[in-house]
Amino acid sequence: MNFSINHRWLRCLIITLIALPLFMTGFTGCSSDDGDSNPADNSGDNAFVLIIENGAQTISPSEDLTYTAKLVDLTGQTSTPGNVTWTTSNSDVCTISNNGSVAVVANGMVQITAATAVNGQELSVSVPLKIAMSELFAVVPGAVRMIPNETIELSPVFFTQGAAPVYSFTSSNTGIATVSSTGVITSVSAGMTEISVKATNKNNAEVFVPVLVIGVPEIEIPVTRVELDAFGTEMFRGEVVQFNATAYKSDGSVADESITWSSFDNDIASVDSDGLVTAHNVGETTIQAMAKGMFAHADVVVYPDTMVVITPFMVDLNPGQELQFTATAYLLTHDSMTLLSDITTFDWFMPDYSVFGSAFEIFNIGTLYDDGSFAVKPDAMFGMTTFVIATVPGNEESAGVAMITVGMGF
């Protein structure tokens, strides 16, 4: 059977390559920053603060993003402002429409600003936006918004089976924010800077994290920020994780206010009234904790709870040679990898290179049968490579991948 090459298939390949070392060593939490609802610096008799609900964001060029703005009054009540003007600091990276919808132009980092007027009072607020392709080297949070004298720790994630990465951290403007040798950002003063994260023993692979520091609001509102005890988490489907949130007043003391929890996508992960998150389906979503109009965000990434391992994982065959592949299914949690001995039947696939045109037919080096046996074509070219994919029937996300190369002698 053939299997069209698409993002899902590439994702399955990446998950197969990294899942075993990840589950053995444990996951590093990932998220957007938890201070992203800090309001604009405004004051007045009829005082409001303007916030951007989405906060600091990192998206891929193919993702859709629409920002929303809210007003918070002195009692912490929220309302939707009228006539919001949206602007971007660099239209060569993205544009933004009157309704807050972002149109990606190119990879890069920008500042998104919302502005409105209430009772003659001009209000504005900004958040950083990073647009970049998903890579095997990432840093979370991928974009940060802070007030002075806050700290946030960056967590680099480099998917590799080789030596553990060694990271270095550098701020482009230490007058706005500094960063320690372990990746802890400390905000200093208002402005925007970038944190460079390099994997120094991985060909100096580099990721940039935009950091926007804003002033503390001058007006007294019940809550000026909400903090979560984790910037995010990775979960396997079916797992549960407890989040905790704390609301703070402008003087730094704890505000005795209730927290309202919500998920941006309950189909992927839901959260109850106490902050307990349950993973339902593979994907990414955001958990929000809100108190009196201020909120914190944490990203949740849900991985499949079933993984297929193909044996052999990598093999070199000669033209005309045959081989029987075998597949085994496992149930994954953060603590274990349990053999699913009752699953003995699998669906077998190969990439369909014909979608790229006749020139790519040279990669069709053999035939894969429904029982997992593979026969190399007698005229297969030496050095050509293809992949074999096996899934639990009805569960594409469980895919395991093996690689076949013709006549390379390994």
N, C-alpha and C positions, 0 to 999 in steps of 0.2 A: 504493500500500500504506500501511497505517496502522501506527504504532509507539506503543505505550502509553507515556504519560509516567511515568517512574519514576526512581529515583536513578541508574541506569546511564545513562539518556538525559541527565539533567542533568549528570552527570559528563563525558559526551562533549562537551556544549556548553562546559563550563568548560575542558576540555583543549584544544578547538579554539581558544578565545579566547586561551589563554595559551601554547600549545605553541610557536608560532613565535618570540616574543620570548624564551622560556625557553631554547630550544635554541640561539639565537644568542648569548645572553649567558652561558650556563652556569648550572648549578644550585648552590644553596646547600645544604650538608649539613644534615640534620635528624635529631633523635634525642631519646630520653630521656637523662637524665644518666648519666654513666659511673661515678659513685660511689655508685650506689643500693644497693649491697650492704654498705655500711658497717654494722657490727654495733651492737647495743645496748651500752650501757656497763654491764658486769657483771663481777663478780669472785668468787672463792671457791676452796676447796680442790678441789672437783670442778667445775672451771670449764668453762662453755660460753658461747658467744654465740649469740643468736637472730637470724636474718636472715629477711627477707621476699624470696623469690626474684624476685617480679615487679618490685620496686623502685618508683621514682616513675613514675606513669602519668598520661597524658591520654587520655580516652576520650570518645566521643560518647554522647548519652543512649540510643541504640539498641544500643550495644555490650554484649557480655557480658564479665564479668571475674571471675575467681576467684583469690584470693590463695593462695599456699602458703608455709609457714614451714619453716625448717630449723635444726637445731642444728649448730654447728661446735665441735669440741673442741680441746684444746691442740695436737694433731698436725695439725689441718686436716681431719680426717675429718668427714663430714656424716651426719646421721641425721634421721629425721622425728620431731618431738616429739609426745607424746600430749596430749590435752585442751587444745588451743589455744583461747583465748578471743579473739574478734575484736570490735573496737569501732570506731565511727566518731565523729568529733568533732562531727558535725552530722547528725542523722537526717532533717532537712528536705531535705538534699541527697541522701543515700543511706543505705540500711541495709545491714548485712552479716550473713550467716547464720553458724551455727556452723562450717560448712565453708569459710568465707572467700569465699562467693559474694556479689557486690555487686548490690543492686537499686537502680537509679537512681530518684530522686524528682524532682530538679530540677537545673538547671545550678548550678554552684558549685564551691568548693574545700573539701576536707576533709582531715583527717589520719586515716589508717587505722592502728590499733594491734593488734599481736598480742601475747598474753601467755601464759606457761605457767610451770610450776614443775618443776625438775629437782633431785632429791636435796635438797629443802627450799629450793632457791635460786630466788627469783622473777626471771623474765626477761621483758623486754618490748622491743619495737622498733616504730618508727613510720615511715610513708612518706606523702608527700603524694599526693593524688589530685585531678585537675582534671576536671570533667565539663562539656563544652561542645560545641555544634554545630560541625561543620567549616565554616570560613569561608574567604573569599579572603584574609584577613589572619591569619597564624599566626606563632607564635614557637616555635623549637625550640632546646633541649628545652622541652617544654610544662610540665614539672614537674621540680624539682631537689631532690636530697638530698645534703648535703655534710657534711664534718667541718670544724672551724675551720681557717682559713688555706689553704683550697683556692680555686682560681679556675676558673670555667666561663664560656665566652663564649656569649651568646645570639645566635641568628641569626634575625632577622625575615624573613618571606617575605610580600610583598604582591603578589598577582597583579594586575597592572595594565598597560595599554598606554599610559598617559599618562606624566607626568613621574615620574622616580624618586622614591620615597618618602624623606622625611627623618624620622628616628626620634629620639625622646627616651626616656630611661630613668630611672625613679625607684624607690627602695626605700621601702616603708612603714615600715621600722624599720632604720635604719643601724647600730644596735647589734647586730643579728643578721647582716645582710649588706648590703654596699654594692654599688653598680653604677656603672660608669664611663659616660662619655658615648658610648662605643662598644659598650656592652652587656656588659662583662666583670664578672661577679659575683665578689666576694671575701667569703667567709664569715668572720664575726668571732667569734660566740659561739652557744651552743645556743639554739634557739628557732625559731619559724616566722614568716616575713614574706612579703610579696608584692612582685614587681617589676612595675611598670606600664610597658608599652611603647606609645608613641603614635606614629602616623604623622601628624606635625604638619601636613603639607601635603595630607592626605587626610581633611579634616573631623575631625581629631583622633581617628580610629579608634583604639581602645584594646584591648589584650590584656593579661591578668594572668597571671603565672607564679608559682605557689607555690614557696617555697624553705624547706626544712626543714634546719636545721643541728643535728647531734647531737654528743655528746661522743665523744672518742677512747676506745676500749675500754682498760680498765686491765690486763686479763690479757694475757699474752704468747701470741700465736698466730702461726703461721709467716707468714701473709699478712693484712694488715689492709685492703688495698684493691687493686683492679685498675683500671688506666686504659687506655683505648683511644686511639689516635692520631686518631680522628675520632668525633664525636658521632653520625654517621649519614651516609647518602648517598642520593641519588636515582639510579636506574639505568634504562636502557632494557632491555627483555627481550633476553637473549643476552649482555649485557655482563658483565665481571668486574671486581671491585674488591678490592684487597688491604687488609685490616685488620691492624694490629699492636697487641699488648697487652703491658703491663708490670705485674708484680706488685711490691708494695712491703711492707716490714716496718713496724712501728709507729714506728720511729725515722726513717722516710723513705728508708731505703736500699733498693736494688733487691733483691728476693728471688729467688734462683736456683731458681725453681719452673717446672715445665712448665705450659703453657696448654692447656686443653681447650676446643674450639670447638663450638658447636651453633647451630642455627637453630630458632626457634619454629615455623616452617612451611616445610619443605623444598620444598613444591610451588611456593612463591613465590620463595624464594631459598635456596640451600644454601651451606654453608661447609665447606671441607676442613680437615684437621688443621693446616694452616699459616696459616689465617685468610683464605684466598682465597674470596671470595664470588661466586657465579654467579647471575644473575637468570634465572628460568625463566618466571614468569607474572605478570600484572598484579596488584598488590595491595600490602599492607604486612606486614612481619614484623619480628622482632627477632633480632639476632645477639648471642649471649652468649659471653663469654670468661671462663673460670673457672680459678682456681688455689687449691687447698687450701680450698675452700668459699666463697671470696670471688669476686665476679664483677662484670663491667661489661656494660652493654647499649648497643647502638646500633641505631637504627631504620633499616630499609631500605625504601624506597618504589620499586616497580617500575612503570614506565610502558610503554605499548605501544611496540613497535619499528616499527609501521606507522601512518601517519597519512594520512587522506584530506583533500584540500583541494578545496572546491567553489567554482566560479567561475560567477557572481559570488557573493561572500561575503554581500553585503547589497544588496537591490534594492527599489525602489518601483515597483509596478505598478498599473494602473488596472483597474476592473471589466471583465471580458471579455478582458483582454490575455493573451497567451501568451508563454512564455519557455523556452528550452532551457538547462538547467543542464549543466555538464560537471564531471567529477570526475577527480582525479589522485591516485595513491598514491605515498607517499614512504617510504623506509627511514630511520629516525632513529637517530643515535648522538649522543654529546655533541659530536662534532667535525664532523658532516656531516648533510646532508639530501639523500638520493640518490633521484632519480626511478626508480620501478619501472615502466619502460616496457612490461613484459610484462603488466601488469594493466590491462585495458581494459574489463572488465565489473564493474559495481557493483550492489549492492542499494540501492534507493531507498525511503525511508520518510517518513511525516509523523506528527506526534503525533495520537493519537486522543483528542480532547477529549470524546467522548461518555461517557467513564468518569466525568466530573464532573457529568453530567446535561445536560438539554436546554438549560439557560441558557447553556452554554458552546459550543453549536453555532455561535454567531456567529463563533467563531474558525476554523471550517472554511471558509476563504475560497476554496478551490480544489481542483483535482484534480491529483495527481502521478502520472505514468505511469512504467512500468518502465524507460524509456529516459532518465529524468531531465527530461523536458519537463513544464512546469507550466502549467495554465490557470486563471486567476482566474474565479470565478463572476460572472456578470453582476450579481447582486444583492449582491455582497460589500460590507460596510459600510466606509466610509472610516475609516482609522485602525487597523483591525484588523491583527494581526500573527500570523504562523505561522512554522514552521521546516521546512526540508527537510534530510533526513539521508541520507548515503550511506556505505555500508560495503563493504569488500572481502568478497566472499561467504565465509561461514563465519567471519568475524572481526569481531564486533560492536565490539570494543574499538578498531578502527581508525576509528571513525565521524568523519566530517566534518559540519559543520553550517553552513547558510546561512539567512539571515533574509529574509522577504518581508513588506513592509508595503503596505497598500492606500492609494493616492492621497495620500501625504504630500509628494510633490514633491521628494524628494532623490535 
